Each structure stands twice: as structure tokens, then as C-alpha cells.
């Protein structure tokens, strides 16, 4: 019985997910309702198969209503920058941030198109007027929302001004040597991560 239910319910849900993937642009557009909507297809299918039991709640039922995007582009970008153990920036209004996306350095200004970007080891630059604060990031994600809010979530980060350039160059040489002498794929991967991190640090300190 349960197998039949899951099989029959899975068909409309799978089809709906495919449509959402194909219509990805609509997902991020300002035309999407600010309040969560009920999955009517799922509810109707459930009631046909199990009319005596109320349908379970779907994830959208537990989501907070999304604030509507502003009618005009704000003058500032609101940044939330968090680590697993610390909130570095919370609701900070800045002019721009530059994040080290896997596709390259990405500048984010107020009114930026909604985006999800994977971050690689590199430098996060936070611009406030003439002041620029830089952090070394290990990895993470940046979520850019339609209301000019940027959520930057990373595993580890440290301000650039706390880093010793001599130790960076020493670490870069050590990991380069490890890569040259590596004999397994794991050793090569670990050495390459070390090279990427120290190269990003060295570029930030000398650039």
C-alpha cells in the first residue's frame, strides 16, 4: 500500500520539480509570491489515495514569508557574513563586496541579480566608502537575494592583517614540495588545497 502511494505521489512531484528546474529564472524573479503557497497537486493526489488522513505538511508550509523586493535599488548592500562559530558581519550596510567564486572574482553591488555562488579559497573584500576590509576565506557559499541582501557563509575566515607574510611564503614552498613528492591522489589533493590557500594569501598580501 505504502509503495503504491509513494509511487503515485512521486509522479506529479517529480514532474513539478523538473518544471521548476527548467523555469529557474522564474524562481529568482520578482514575480514569485512573497508568501508560501500550498502544493495543490500533492494535496489532491494524497486525498484521492488516503482520504481519511490529513496530508503531511510540505517544506513550503514551514517557510517564513519572503519579504518583497524593493521597488527601487537601495543605495547600500546589506551583508551577513557568518562562520560556524561566529557572526563576523550581521546586517552590515556596505557599498560592495567582492567574493572569490569558483568561476572567478565576483563583485556584488546593491541590486545585483539573485545568485548562489560557490566560493573557493581566496579573498573577500568588503568596501565601505574608501575603506576596504579583506578576509581570507577557505570555502563556502554566497547567497545574493533580490532585496540587495548578501549572505556569505564560509567554513573558516581570518582578516588579512593578522597574517604573517613570511609564514605564508614558507607554507607555499612546503605544499609545493609535497605536491611534487606526492604518490597518491589523496596526497596530491591535500597538497593542491594547501597551494591554493597559500597562493591566494600571497597574492592578497603582495597585490
N, C-alpha and C positions, 0 to 999 in steps of 0.2 A: 504493500500500500504506500509506504513512505517513498520507495523508489519511484513509483509511478507519479506521485505528487511532485517530487523533486525534478523528474524528467520533464513533466508537462509545464511546470512553473519555470523551468530553466530556459525554455524556448523563447518566450517573449522577453525575458530579462536579457538573455544573450543578444537578441536582436536589437534591443534598446541600447545596450552598451556599444554595439557596433555603430549604431546611428550617431551616438554621442561622440564616438571617436572620430567619425567622418566629419561631423559638424563641430570640430574642436574650436573653430573660430567663434561660433555662436556661444560656446561655453564661456568664453572670456569676454564677450561683448557686453556693452552696457544695456542690452535689451533683456538680459536674463533677469527674472523677478528677484527682488531683494529678499523675499520670504520663501522658505522651503515649500515645495509642492508635494502632494501625495502621489505615489506611484499607482495611478489608477489601473494600469494594466495588470500589475501584480495583485492588487486587491480583488479585481474582478475574477482573475484566474483562481485565486485562493477560495473565494466564496463559492465558485462553481464546484470545486472538488471537496471542500470541507466547510459546508455552510453553517455547521453548529459551533465552530470555533472562530474566534476573532483572529484576523490576520496579524502576524507579528509586525512590529514597527520596523521600518527600514532606516538606514543611516540618516537619510534626509530629515526624518522626524525629530532627530536629536540635535540637528544643527541650529545654531543661533542665526537669526535673520541677518543677511549680509547688508551692510549699510550701502545705500545707493551711491553711485559715483557722483562727484560734484558736477554742477552744471558748467563750471569753468575750471581751468587748470590752476591749482594752488601755486603760490609763489615759492613754497618750500616742500621738500620731500621729507616725510616722516619715516624715521629709521628705527627698527627694533633689531638689535644685534645681540644674540644670545649664545652662550656656551652651555654645555650640560650642567655646569656647576655655578654659573654666574650670568647675570644680565649686564652686559657692557654698556649698551645704549638702550634706553626704553622711551619710546615716543619722542626721540630727539629730532628736531627740525633742522635740516641741513639744506645746502644748495644742490649737492650732487654727491653720489658715491661711485667709485669705480671698483668693480669686483673682478676677481680672476676666474672667469668662467672657463670651462673646458674648451669652449670654442674661441677663446681669446679674451682680452680685456674688454669689459662691458661697462660703459658709462650709463648711469641711471639718473635722470632728471625728473622733476615734477611732470606728471602727465605721461610718463613712459607707458608703453603698451604693456598690458599684463603678460608676465613671463615667469616661467620656472627655469632657473639655470643651475646646473651642477657646477660646483666650484672645485678647482684644483689647487694644489699648494701654490701660494702666491700672496700678493699684497692687496689688501683692501684699503682704499684711500677715501677718507671722509672729508669733504670740502665744506667749510663754513666761511664764506667770505674769502679773505686772504689766508686763512688758516687751513692747513691740511694735516690731518692726523692719519698715520699709517699703521696698519696691523699686519703681521704675518699670519696667514690662515693655513691650516693643514688641509682641510677638505670640508665639504658641506653643501648647502643649497641656499639659493636666494629666491625668494618669492616676491615678485613685483605685482602689486594689486592695482586695480583700475582707479582707486581713490588716492593714488600717489602715496601709498604706504609700502615700504620695503622691509620684509622680514628676512634677516640674514642669520641662518642657523649653521654653526660650524662645530667641529669636534674640539678643536684647540686653536687658540689665538694668543698673540703676545704683541704689545706695542713695539714698534721698530726701535725706538730709542733705548730699549732695555737690552738690546742685542750687541754682543761684542764681535766686531768685525773680524778680529784675529781668530776667534774660535770658529766663526763661520767658514773662513778660508781653510782652516785646518780640517774641519769636518768634511768640506767638499773634497779635499785631497784624499781623505781616508775612504770616503764612499766610492770615489773614482777607482781607487786601488782595489777595493772589494769587488767592484763590478768586473774589473779586468781579471781577477783571480777566481771569480765565481764558477762553480762547476754544476750547479743545479738551477732549475728555473726559479725556485723559491729564493735562493741566494741572489740571483740576478734581479728579481723583482724588488727585494728588500733594498738592495744597493741602489737601484734606479729611483726608488722613492726618496732615499736619502739625498741623492744627487739633485732631484727636482726641488726639494725643500731648500737645500743649501744654495742652489743656483738662484732661486727666487730671492732668498735673503741677500745674497751677494749683489744681485742686480739692484735691489732696493737701496742698499747701503752705499753703493758706489755710483748709482744713477743720479 
